[in-house]
Amino acid sequence: MIKRLSFGVFLTVILLASGLSCIGSGSAPIVELSVLKHEMTKDEAGAVAVKVTVKNTSHAVAELAEVKVSFYDAGKNLIDSSSDSVMNLGPDETWEFEITCRGERCGEVTSYDIKTTAGTSSGGF
């Protein structure tokens, strides 16, 4: 009787341990965005914009993909930043768009920085 009880407890512990390890193994897919092309343009009126092409280089759908462009003057001082986003960017799909500088000092822009974020409903950004 003690052997059966010990075996039953042992079996229960094994089943619980394997069940708990399965619960934690469901990790969220990782979504990666790559900037394929980017180019800053200025028109005659001094308006500055950055044309950007982004690609989802992962195997998961980016349910929300966001790109932020920060605009800087010659002294690397932030003039303005703006972002754009798209939903449901599939694997290997590209997204082309333009982000415009909207600050008062946009005529002074000499450089910019691009940051991307993406995520799924089952995982964070």
The first five atom37 places (N, CA, C, CB, O) and aatype in JSON, in Angstrom:
{
  "aatype": [12, 9, 11, 1, 10, 15, 13, 7, 19, 13, 10, 16, 19, 9, 10, 10, 0, 15, 7, 10, 15, 4, 9, 7, 15, 7, 15, 0, 14, 9, 19, 6, 10, 15, 19, 10, 11, 8, 6, 12, 16, 11, 3, 6, 0, 7, 0, 19, 0, 19, 11, 19, 16, 19, 11, 2, 16, 15, 8, 0, 19, 0, 6, 10, 0, 6, 19, 11, 19, 15, 13, 18, 3, 0, 7, 11, 2, 10, 9, 3, 15, 15, 15, 3, 15, 19, 12, 2, 10, 7, 14, 3, 6, 16, 17, 6, 13, 6, 9, 16, 4, 1, 7, 6, 1, 4, 7, 6, 19, 16, 15, 18, 3, 9, 11, 16, 16, 0, 7, 16, 15, 15, 7, 7, 13],
  "atom_mask": [
    [1, 1, 1, 1, 1],
    [1, 1, 1, 1, 1],
    [1, 1, 1, 1, 1],
    [1, 1, 1, 1, 1],
    [1, 1, 1, 1, 1],
    [1, 1, 1, 1, 1],
    [1, 1, 1, 1, 1],
    [1, 1, 1, 0, 1],
    [1, 1, 1, 1, 1],
    [1, 1, 1, 1, 1],
    [1, 1, 1, 1, 1],
    [1, 1, 1, 1, 1],
    [1, 1, 1, 1, 1],
    [1, 1, 1, 1, 1],
    [1, 1, 1, 1, 1],
    [1, 1, 1, 1, 1],
    [1, 1, 1, 1, 1],
    [1, 1, 1, 1, 1],
    [1, 1, 1, 0, 1],
    [1, 1, 1, 1, 1],
    [1, 1, 1, 1, 1],
    [1, 1, 1, 1, 1],
    [1, 1, 1, 1, 1],
    [1, 1, 1, 0, 1],
    [1, 1, 1, 1, 1],
    [1, 1, 1, 0, 1],
    [1, 1, 1, 1, 1],
    [1, 1, 1, 1, 1],
    [1, 1, 1, 1, 1],
    [1, 1, 1, 1, 1],
    [1, 1, 1, 1, 1],
    [1, 1, 1, 1, 1],
    [1, 1, 1, 1, 1],
    [1, 1, 1, 1, 1],
    [1, 1, 1, 1, 1],
    [1, 1, 1, 1, 1],
    [1, 1, 1, 1, 1],
    [1, 1, 1, 1, 1],
    [1, 1, 1, 1, 1],
    [1, 1, 1, 1, 1],
    [1, 1, 1, 1, 1],
    [1, 1, 1, 1, 1],
    [1, 1, 1, 1, 1],
    [1, 1, 1, 1, 1],
    [1, 1, 1, 1, 1],
    [1, 1, 1, 0, 1],
    [1, 1, 1, 1, 1],
    [1, 1, 1, 1, 1],
    [1, 1, 1, 1, 1],
    [1, 1, 1, 1, 1],
    [1, 1, 1, 1, 1],
    [1, 1, 1, 1, 1],
    [1, 1, 1, 1, 1],
    [1, 1, 1, 1, 1],
    [1, 1, 1, 1, 1],
    [1, 1, 1, 1, 1],
    [1, 1, 1, 1, 1],
    [1, 1, 1, 1, 1],
    [1, 1, 1, 1, 1],
    [1, 1, 1, 1, 1],
    [1, 1, 1, 1, 1],
    [1, 1, 1, 1, 1],
    [1, 1, 1, 1, 1],
    [1, 1, 1, 1, 1],
    [1, 1, 1, 1, 1],
    [1, 1, 1, 1, 1],
    [1, 1, 1, 1, 1],
    [1, 1, 1, 1, 1],
    [1, 1, 1, 1, 1],
    [1, 1, 1, 1, 1],
    [1, 1, 1, 1, 1],
    [1, 1, 1, 1, 1],
    [1, 1, 1, 1, 1],
    [1, 1, 1, 1, 1],
    [1, 1, 1, 0, 1],
    [1, 1, 1, 1, 1],
    [1, 1, 1, 1, 1],
    [1, 1, 1, 1, 1],
    [1, 1, 1, 1, 1],
    [1, 1, 1, 1, 1],
    [1, 1, 1, 1, 1],
    [1, 1, 1, 1, 1],
    [1, 1, 1, 1, 1],
    [1, 1, 1, 1, 1],
    [1, 1, 1, 1, 1],
    [1, 1, 1, 1, 1],
    [1, 1, 1, 1, 1],
    [1, 1, 1, 1, 1],
    [1, 1, 1, 1, 1],
    [1, 1, 1, 0, 1],
    [1, 1, 1, 1, 1],
    [1, 1, 1, 1, 1],
    [1, 1, 1, 1, 1],
    [1, 1, 1, 1, 1],
    [1, 1, 1, 1, 1],
    [1, 1, 1, 1, 1],
    [1, 1, 1, 1, 1],
    [1, 1, 1, 1, 1],
    [1, 1, 1, 1, 1],
    [1, 1, 1, 1, 1],
    [1, 1, 1, 1, 1],
    [1, 1, 1, 1, 1],
    [1, 1, 1, 0, 1],
    [1, 1, 1, 1, 1],
    [1, 1, 1, 1, 1],
    [1, 1, 1, 1, 1],
    [1, 1, 1, 0, 1],
    [1, 1, 1, 1, 1],
    [1, 1, 1, 1, 1],
    [1, 1, 1, 1, 1],
    [1, 1, 1, 1, 1],
    [1, 1, 1, 1, 1],
    [1, 1, 1, 1, 1],
    [1, 1, 1, 1, 1],
    [1, 1, 1, 1, 1],
    [1, 1, 1, 1, 1],
    [1, 1, 1, 1, 1],
    [1, 1, 1, 1, 1],
    [1, 1, 1, 0, 1],
    [1, 1, 1, 1, 1],
    [1, 1, 1, 1, 1],
    [1, 1, 1, 1, 1],
    [1, 1, 1, 0, 1],
    [1, 1, 1, 0, 1],
    [1, 1, 1, 1, 1]
  ],
  "atom_positions": [
    [[0.83, -1.2, 0.0], [0.0, 0.0, 0.0], [0.87, 1.25, 0.0], [-0.94, 0.0, 1.21], [0.56, 2.21, -0.71]],
    [[1.94, 1.26, 0.78], [2.83, 2.42, 0.83], [3.53, 2.6, -0.51], [3.87, 2.26, 1.97], [3.73, 3.73, -0.95]],
    [[3.89, 1.49, -1.17], [4.53, 1.59, -2.48], [3.58, 2.2, -3.5], [4.99, 0.22, -2.95], [3.99, 3.03, -4.31]],
    [[2.3, 1.8, -3.47], [1.32, 2.37, -4.4], [1.12, 3.86, -4.14], [-0.02, 1.63, -4.28], [1.03, 4.64, -5.08]],
    [[1.04, 4.25, -2.88], [0.87, 5.65, -2.51], [2.08, 6.46, -2.94], [0.63, 5.79, -0.99], [1.94, 7.56, -3.48]],
    [[3.27, 5.94, -2.7], [4.5, 6.62, -3.1], [4.56, 6.78, -4.62], [5.74, 5.86, -2.59], [4.91, 7.84, -5.13]],
    [[4.2, 5.7, -5.33], [4.2, 5.76, -6.78], [3.18, 6.78, -7.29], [3.91, 4.38, -7.37], [3.45, 7.52, -8.23]],
    [[2.01, 6.82, -6.65], [0.97, 7.78, -7.03], [1.42, 9.22, -6.82], [0.0, 0.0, 0.0], [1.17, 10.09, -7.66]],
    [[2.07, 9.47, -5.69], [2.58, 10.82, -5.41], [3.67, 11.18, -6.41], [3.14, 10.92, -3.95], [3.7, 12.29, -6.94]],
    [[4.56, 10.24, -6.67], [5.65, 10.46, -7.63], [5.08, 10.78, -9.01], [6.56, 9.22, -7.7], [5.53, 11.72, -9.67]],
    [[4.11, 10.0, -9.45], [3.49, 10.21, -10.75], [2.79, 11.56, -10.82], [2.5, 9.09, -11.06], [2.87, 12.24, -11.84]],
    [[2.1, 11.96, -9.76], [1.43, 13.26, -9.7], [2.43, 14.4, -9.81], [0.62, 13.39, -8.41], [2.19, 15.37, -10.52]],
    [[3.55, 14.28, -9.1], [4.59, 15.32, -9.15], [5.15, 15.43, -10.56], [5.73, 15.01, -8.13], [5.35, 16.54, -11.06]],
    [[5.41, 14.32, -11.21], [5.94, 14.34, -12.58], [4.95, 15.0, -13.53], [6.26, 12.9, -13.05], [5.34, 15.83, -14.35]],
    [[3.68, 14.64, -13.43], [2.66, 15.22, -14.31], [2.51, 16.72, -14.08], [1.32, 14.52, -14.1], [2.37, 17.48, -15.03]],
    [[2.52, 17.14, -12.83], [2.41, 18.57, -12.53], [3.62, 19.33, -13.06], [2.28, 18.79, -11.02], [3.47, 20.4, -13.65]],
    [[4.79, 18.78, -12.86], [6.0, 19.46, -13.33], [6.01, 19.58, -14.85], [7.25, 18.69, -12.85], [6.37, 20.63, -15.38]],
    [[5.62, 18.53, -15.55], [5.62, 18.61, -17.02], [4.52, 19.55, -17.51], [5.43, 17.22, -17.63], [4.71, 20.24, -18.51]],
    [[3.4, 19.59, -16.83], [2.33, 20.51, -17.22], [2.71, 21.95, -17.01], [0.0, 0.0, 0.0], [2.39, 22.8, -17.84]],
    [[3.39, 22.26, -15.92], [3.81, 23.62, -15.66], [4.88, 24.08, -16.63], [4.32, 23.75, -14.24], [4.92, 25.25, -17.01]],
    [[5.76, 23.18, -17.04], [6.79, 23.58, -17.99], [6.17, 23.88, -19.36], [7.86, 22.48, -18.12], [6.7, 24.72, -20.1]],
    [[5.08, 23.24, -19.71], [4.41, 23.51, -20.98], [3.73, 24.87, -20.97], [3.38, 22.43, -21.29], [3.64, 25.53, -22.01]],
    [[3.25, 25.28, -19.81], [2.56, 26.57, -19.71], [3.51, 27.71, -20.05], [1.98, 26.76, -18.3], [3.11, 28.64, -20.75]],
    [[4.73, 27.67, -19.57], [5.68, 28.75, -19.79], [6.37, 28.72, -21.14], [0.0, 0.0, 0.0], [7.09, 29.66, -21.47]],
    [[6.18, 27.67, -21.94], [6.94, 27.56, -23.18], [6.29, 28.28, -24.35], [7.13, 26.12, -23.52], [6.89, 28.32, -25.43]],
    [[5.12, 28.83, -24.21], [4.44, 29.52, -25.31], [4.95, 30.93, -25.47], [0.0, 0.0, 0.0], [4.29, 31.87, -25.02]],
    [[6.1, 31.11, -26.1], [6.66, 32.44, -26.26], [6.05, 33.14, -27.47], [8.18, 32.36, -26.4], [5.63, 32.5, -28.43]],
    [[6.01, 34.45, -27.39], [5.43, 35.27, -28.46], [6.39, 35.32, -29.64], [5.1, 36.69, -27.96], [7.6, 35.31, -29.45]],
    [[5.87, 35.39, -30.86], [6.75, 35.51, -32.02], [7.46, 36.86, -32.02], [5.96, 35.33, -33.32], [6.91, 37.87, -31.59]],
    [[8.68, 36.85, -32.5], [9.47, 38.08, -32.57], [9.27, 38.68, -33.95], [10.98, 37.8, -32.28], [9.42, 38.0, -34.97]],
    [[8.94, 39.96, -33.98], [8.73, 40.67, -35.24], [9.89, 41.64, -35.42], [7.36, 41.41, -35.26], [10.21, 42.43, -34.53]],
    [[10.52, 41.57, -36.58], [11.65, 42.46, -36.87], [11.36, 43.28, -38.12], [12.96, 41.64, -37.06], [10.88, 42.76, -39.13]],
    [[11.67, 44.55, -38.03], [11.53, 45.46, -39.17], [12.91, 45.92, -39.59], [10.63, 46.68, -38.82], [13.77, 46.2, -38.75]],
    [[13.13, 46.0, -40.9], [14.39, 46.52, -41.43], [14.09, 47.72, -42.32], [15.15, 45.42, -42.23], [13.15, 47.7, -43.12]],
    [[14.89, 48.76, -42.16], [14.77, 49.94, -43.02], [15.57, 49.66, -44.28], [15.29, 51.25, -42.29], [16.79, 49.55, -44.24]],
    [[14.86, 49.54, -45.41], [15.52, 49.23, -46.68], [16.09, 50.48, -47.35], [14.55, 48.55, -47.62], [17.22, 50.46, -47.85]],
    [[15.3, 51.55, -47.35], [15.72, 52.81, -47.99], [15.24, 53.98, -47.15], [15.18, 52.91, -49.45], [14.2, 53.9, -46.48]],
    [[15.99, 55.06, -47.2], [15.55, 56.32, -46.58], [16.27, 57.47, -47.27], [15.83, 56.33, -45.03], [17.45, 57.38, -47.62]],
    [[15.53, 58.55, -47.45], [16.09, 59.71, -48.13], [15.4, 60.97, -47.63], [15.94, 59.57, -49.66], [14.17, 61.05, -47.57]],
    [[16.21, 61.97, -47.28], [15.66, 63.25, -46.85], [15.5, 64.15, -48.07], [16.57, 63.93, -45.77], [16.37, 64.23, -48.92]],
    [[14.34, 64.83, -48.12], [14.07, 65.76, -49.22], [13.71, 67.12, -48.64], [12.93, 65.23, -50.13], [13.16, 67.22, -47.54]],
    [[14.03, 68.16, -49.4], [13.64, 69.53, -49.05], [13.04, 70.16, -50.3], [14.86, 70.38, -48.52], [13.6, 70.06, -51.39]],
    [[11.9, 70.82, -50.12], [11.32, 71.49, -51.28], [11.74, 72.96, -51.29], [9.78, 71.37, -51.27], [12.49, 73.4, -50.42]],
    [[11.25, 73.71, -52.28], [11.64, 75.13, -52.44], [11.24, 75.98, -51.24], [11.03, 75.71, -53.7], [11.91, 76.96, -50.92]],
    [[10.15, 75.6, -50.58], [9.67, 76.37, -49.43], [10.42, 76.0, -48.14], [8.18, 76.13, -49.25], [10.2, 76.62, -47.1]],
    [[11.31, 75.0, -48.21], [12.08, 74.61, -47.03], [11.47, 73.47, -46.23], [0.0, 0.0, 0.0], [11.99, 73.1, -45.18]],
    [[10.37, 72.9, -46.72], [9.74, 71.78, -46.02], [10.65, 70.56, -46.12], [8.33, 71.47, -46.6], [11.16, 70.23, -47.2]],
    [[10.84, 69.88, -45.0], [11.73, 68.72, -44.93], [10.89, 67.47, -44.67], [12.81, 68.91, -43.81], [9.99, 67.46, -43.83]],
    [[11.22, 66.42, -45.4], [10.54, 65.13, -45.21], [11.56, 64.02, -45.41], [9.34, 64.97, -46.2], [12.59, 64.2, -46.06]],
    [[11.25, 62.86, -44.83], [12.07, 61.67, -45.04], [11.19, 60.6, -45.67], [12.71, 61.17, -43.69], [10.16, 60.22, -45.11]],
    [[11.61, 60.12, -46.84], [10.94, 59.01, -47.49], [11.58, 57.73, -46.99], [11.01, 59.12, -49.07], [12.81, 57.59, -47.03]],
    [[10.75, 56.79, -46.52], [11.26, 55.57, -45.88], [10.58, 54.34, -46.48], [11.03, 55.62, -44.35], [9.38, 54.36, -46.77]],
    [[11.35, 53.28, -46.65], [10.81, 51.97, -47.02], [11.25, 50.99, -45.95], [11.3, 51.52, -48.45], [12.44, 50.84, -45.67]],
    [[10.27, 50.31, -45.34], [10.51, 49.36, -44.26], [10.01, 48.0, -44.7], [9.82, 49.81, -42.94], [9.01, 47.9, -45.42]],
    [[10.71, 46.94, -44.27], [10.3, 45.57, -44.6], [10.18, 44.75, -43.31], [11.32, 44.91, -45.57], [11.03, 44.84, -42.42]],
    [[9.14, 43.95, -43.24], [8.99, 42.99, -42.15], [9.87, 41.79, -42.51], [7.47, 42.56, -41.93], [9.53, 41.03, -43.41]],
    [[10.99, 41.63, -41.82], [11.95, 40.57, -42.15], [11.76, 39.33, -41.27], [13.36, 41.09, -41.99], [12.62, 38.45, -41.26]],
    [[10.67, 39.26, -40.56], [10.41, 38.11, -39.69], [9.39, 37.17, -40.34], [9.9, 38.58, -38.31], [8.92, 37.41, -41.45]],
    [[9.08, 36.1, -39.62], [8.11, 35.12, -40.12], [6.73, 35.32, -39.5], [8.59, 33.71, -39.83], [5.84, 34.5, -39.69]],
    [[6.55, 36.41, -38.77], [5.27, 36.7, -38.1], [4.69, 38.0, -38.64], [5.46, 36.78, -36.57], [5.42, 38.87, -39.12]],
    [[3.38, 38.13, -38.55], [2.7, 39.37, -38.95], [2.95, 40.43, -37.89], [1.17, 39.13, -39.16], [2.76, 40.18, -36.7]],
    [[3.36, 41.61, -38.31], [3.49, 42.75, -37.41], [2.11, 43.39, -37.31], [4.58, 43.79, -37.91], [1.7, 44.14, -38.19]],
    [[1.41, 43.08, -36.24], [0.06, 43.62, -36.11], [0.08, 45.13, -35.98], [-0.65, 43.0, -34.91], [-0.87, 45.81, -36.37]],
    [[1.17, 45.67, -35.43], [1.38, 47.12, -35.41], [2.86, 47.37, -35.64], [0.9, 47.75, -34.05], [3.7, 46.94, -34.86]],
    [[3.17, 48.08, -36.73], [4.54, 48.47, -37.04], [4.6, 49.99, -36.98], [5.0, 47.93, -38.45], [3.75, 50.68, -37.56]],
    [[5.59, 50.51, -36.28], [5.71, 51.96, -36.14], [7.13, 52.4, -36.45], [5.31, 52.41, -34.72], [8.1, 51.73, -36.09]],
    [[7.23, 53.55, -37.12], [8.52, 54.15, -37.42], [8.51, 55.58, -36.91], [8.83, 54.1, -38.96], [7.57, 56.33, -37.16]],
    [[9.56, 55.94, -36.18], [9.7, 57.3, -35.65], [10.95, 57.92, -36.26], [9.79, 57.3, -34.08], [12.03, 57.32, -36.25]],
    [[10.8, 59.13, -36.79], [11.92, 59.87, -37.35], [12.15, 61.1, -36.47], [11.65, 60.28, -38.84], [11.23, 61.88, -36.21]],
    [[13.38, 61.27, -36.03], [13.78, 62.45, -35.26], [14.68, 63.3, -36.14], [14.51, 62.05, -33.92], [15.61, 62.8, -36.76]],
    [[14.39, 64.61, -36.19], [15.11, 65.55, -37.03], [16.04, 66.41, -36.16], [14.13, 66.46, -37.82], [15.65, 66.88, -35.1]],
    [[17.3, 66.6, -36.63], [18.3, 67.32, -35.85], [18.94, 68.44, -36.67], [19.39, 66.36, -35.35], [18.98, 68.39, -37.9]],
    [[19.44, 69.47, -35.95], [20.19, 70.54, -36.6], [21.67, 70.16, -36.64], [19.98, 71.9, -35.86], [22.04, 69.06, -36.23]],
    [[22.51, 71.06, -37.12], [23.94, 70.78, -37.27], [24.61, 70.48, -35.93], [24.63, 71.96, -37.93], [25.62, 69.77, -35.89]],
    [[24.08, 71.01, -34.82], [24.63, 70.77, -33.49], [24.06, 69.52, -32.83], [0.0, 0.0, 0.0], [24.27, 69.3, -31.64]],
    [[23.34, 68.71, -33.6], [22.69, 67.48, -33.1], [21.61, 67.77, -32.06], [23.73, 66.55, -32.5], [21.31, 66.92, -31.22]],
    [[21.02, 68.96, -32.13], [19.91, 69.32, -31.26], [18.61, 68.88, -31.93], [19.9, 70.85, -30.96], [18.41, 69.1, -33.13]],
    [[17.73, 68.28, -31.15], [16.46, 67.81, -31.68], [15.58, 68.99, -32.09], [15.73, 66.93, -30.64], [15.35, 69.9, -31.3]],
    [[15.11, 68.95, -33.32], [14.2, 69.98, -33.83], [12.76, 69.49, -33.74], [14.56, 70.36, -35.29], [11.88, 70.21, -33.28]],
    [[12.52, 68.27, -34.18], [11.17, 67.72, -34.22], [11.27, 66.2, -34.34], [10.35, 68.32, -35.39], [12.3, 65.67, -34.75]],
    [[10.21, 65.52, -33.97], [10.11, 64.08, -34.25], [8.66, 63.79, -34.6], [10.59, 63.22, -33.01], [7.73, 64.42, -34.1]],
    [[8.5, 62.81, -35.46], [7.18, 62.43, -35.91], [7.2, 60.94, -36.21], [6.75, 63.26, -37.16], [8.25, 60.36, -36.48]],
    [[6.02, 60.33, -36.16], [5.96, 58.89, -36.41], [4.77, 58.55, -37.3], [5.87, 58.11, -35.08], [3.84, 59.34, -37.48]],
    [[4.85, 57.36, -37.86], [3.77, 56.82, -38.67], [3.68, 55.34, -38.33], [4.01, 57.06, -40.22], [4.65, 54.74, -37.87]],
    [[2.52, 54.76, -38.55], [2.35, 53.34, -38.23], [1.43, 52.68, -39.24], [1.79, 53.16, -36.8], [0.66, 53.34, -39.94]],
    [[1.53, 51.37, -39.29], [0.69, 50.56, -40.17], [0.33, 49.29, -39.4], [1.41, 50.24, -41.53], [1.09, 48.81, -38.56]],
    [[-0.84, 48.76, -39.71], [-1.29, 47.53, -39.06], [-1.17, 46.35, -40.03], [-2.73, 47.68, -38.56], [-1.31, 46.5, -41.24]],
    [[-0.91, 45.18, -39.45], [-0.9, 43.91, -40.18], [0.07, 43.88, -41.36], [-2.27, 43.61, -40.67], [-0.32, 43.56, -42.48]],
    [[1.31, 44.21, -41.08], [2.37, 44.12, -42.09], [2.89, 42.69, -42.07], [3.53, 45.16, -41.8], [3.54, 42.26, -41.11]],
    [[2.6, 41.95, -43.14], [2.92, 40.52, -43.19], [4.4, 40.25, -43.39], [0.0, 0.0, 0.0], [5.17, 41.15, -43.71]],
    [[4.8, 39.0, -43.19], [6.19, 38.6, -43.42], [6.63, 38.94, -44.85], [6.37, 37.09, -43.15], [5.9, 38.68, -45.81]],
    [[7.81, 39.52, -44.97], [8.4, 39.93, -46.25], [7.65, 41.04, -46.97], [8.49, 38.74, -47.15], [8.0, 41.36, -48.11]],
    [[6.64, 41.63, -46.35], [5.95, 42.77, -46.96], [6.73, 44.05, -46.68], [4.5, 42.89, -46.43], [7.4, 44.18, -45.66]],
    [[6.61, 45.01, -47.61], [7.26, 46.31, -47.43], [6.21, 47.39, -47.27], [8.18, 46.63, -48.62], [5.05, 47.23, -47.67]],
    [[6.64, 48.48, -46.68], [5.77, 49.62, -46.41], [6.56, 50.87, -46.77], [5.28, 49.64, -44.91], [7.64, 51.1, -46.24]],
    [[6.02, 51.67, -47.68], [6.66, 52.91, -48.1], [5.82, 54.09, -47.65], [6.87, 52.94, -49.65], [4.6, 54.08, -47.79]],
    [[6.47, 55.11, -47.11], [5.75, 56.27, -46.59], [6.71, 57.45, -46.48], [5.11, 55.95, -45.22], [7.91, 57.32, -46.73]],
    [[6.16, 58.59, -46.09], [6.93, 59.81, -45.92], [6.56, 60.45, -44.59], [6.68, 60.8, -47.09], [5.39, 60.57, -44.26]],
    [[7.56, 60.87, -43.85], [7.34, 61.56, -42.58], [7.89, 62.98, -42.73], [8.03, 60.8, -41.37], [9.04, 63.17, -43.12]],
    [[7.06, 63.96, -42.41], [7.41, 65.36, -42.58], [7.77, 66.01, -41.26], [6.26, 66.12, -43.23], [7.15, 65.75, -40.23]],
    [[8.79, 66.85, -41.29], [9.15, 67.67, -40.13], [8.12, 68.8, -40.03], [10.63, 68.25, -40.25], [7.81, 69.45, -41.03]],
    [[7.6, 69.02, -38.82], [6.53, 70.02, -38.66], [6.89, 71.16, -37.7], [5.29, 69.33, -38.17], [6.06, 72.03, -37.44]],
    [[8.09, 71.16, -37.2], [8.48, 72.22, -36.27], [8.81, 73.53, -36.96], [0.0, 0.0, 0.0], [8.94, 73.58, -38.18]],
    [[8.95, 74.58, -36.16], [9.25, 75.91, -36.71], [10.66, 75.99, -37.29], [9.09, 76.97, -35.63], [10.92, 76.81, -38.17]],
    [[11.57, 75.16, -36.8], [12.97, 75.22, -37.23], [13.32, 74.15, -38.26], [13.87, 75.09, -36.03], [14.49, 73.82, -38.41]],
    [[12.34, 73.61, -38.95], [12.6, 72.5, -39.88], [13.54, 72.88, -41.02], [11.29, 72.02, -40.46], [14.18, 72.01, -41.6]],
    [[13.63, 74.14, -41.34], [14.58, 74.58, -42.37], [16.02, 74.37, -41.95], [0.0, 0.0, 0.0], [16.92, 74.4, -42.8]],
    [[16.27, 74.15, -40.67], [17.62, 73.96, -40.14], [18.04, 72.49, -40.05], [17.73, 74.59, -38.78], [19.14, 72.18, -39.6]],
    [[17.17, 71.58, -40.48], [17.47, 70.14, -40.35], [18.67, 69.77, -41.22], [16.23, 69.3, -40.76], [18.73, 70.11, -42.41]],
    [[19.63, 69.08, -40.61], [20.79, 68.59, -41.36], [20.93, 67.06, -41.26], [22.06, 69.26, -40.84], [21.63, 66.44, -42.07]],
    [[20.26, 66.45, -40.27], [20.34, 65.0, -40.12], [19.07, 64.46, -39.47], [21.58, 64.59, -39.3], [18.24, 65.23, -38.98]],
    [[18.94, 63.15, -39.47], [17.76, 62.53, -38.88], [18.13, 61.13, -38.39], [16.58, 62.46, -39.9], [19.16, 60.58, -38.76]],
    [[17.26, 60.58, -37.55], [17.44, 59.25, -36.99], [16.13, 58.5, -37.14], [17.9, 59.31, -35.49], [15.06, 59.08, -36.96]],
    [[16.19, 57.21, -37.47], [15.0, 56.39, -37.66], [14.99, 55.26, -36.64], [14.94, 55.84, -39.1], [15.98, 54.55, -36.49]],
    [[13.87, 55.11, -35.95], [13.69, 54.0, -35.0], [12.42, 53.24, -35.38], [13.61, 54.52, -33.52], [11.41, 53.85, -35.71]],
    [[12.49, 51.91, -35.32], [11.33, 51.08, -35.65], [10.93, 50.25, -34.44], [11.63, 50.17, -36.85], [11.77, 49.84, -33.64]],
    [[9.62, 50.0, -34.33], [9.09, 49.08, -33.32], [7.97, 48.29, -33.97], [8.58, 49.85, -32.03], [7.29, 48.78, -34.87]],
    [[7.8, 47.06, -33.51], [6.74, 46.22, -34.05], [6.35, 45.2, -33.02], [7.17, 45.55, -35.36], [7.15, 44.83, -32.16]],
    [[5.11, 44.74, -33.1], [4.67, 43.71, -32.18], [3.42, 43.0, -32.65], [0.0, 0.0, 0.0], [2.82, 43.34, -33.67]],
    [[3.06, 41.99, -31.88], [1.85, 41.21, -32.15], [0.97, 41.26, -30.91], [2.21, 39.73, -32.53], [1.41, 41.68, -29.84]],
    [[-0.26, 40.82, -31.06], [-1.16, 40.83, -29.9], [-0.74, 39.8, -28.86], [-2.6, 40.56, -30.35], [-1.13, 39.91, -27.7]],
    [[0.04, 38.81, -29.26], [0.5, 37.81, -28.31], [1.86, 38.12, -27.75], [0.52, 36.46, -28.96], [2.42, 37.34, -26.98]],
    [[2.42, 39.26, -28.12], [3.73, 39.64, -27.62], [3.89, 41.13, -27.58], [0.0, 0.0, 0.0], [3.15, 41.86, -28.24]],
    [[4.84, 41.59, -26.8], [5.08, 43.01, -26.65], [5.9, 43.57, -27.79], [0.0, 0.0, 0.0], [6.21, 42.88, -28.76]],
    [[6.23, 44.83, -27.65], [7.03, 45.53, -28.65], [8.47, 45.43, -28.28], [6.61, 46.99, -28.78], [9.32, 45.96, -28.99]]
  ]
}
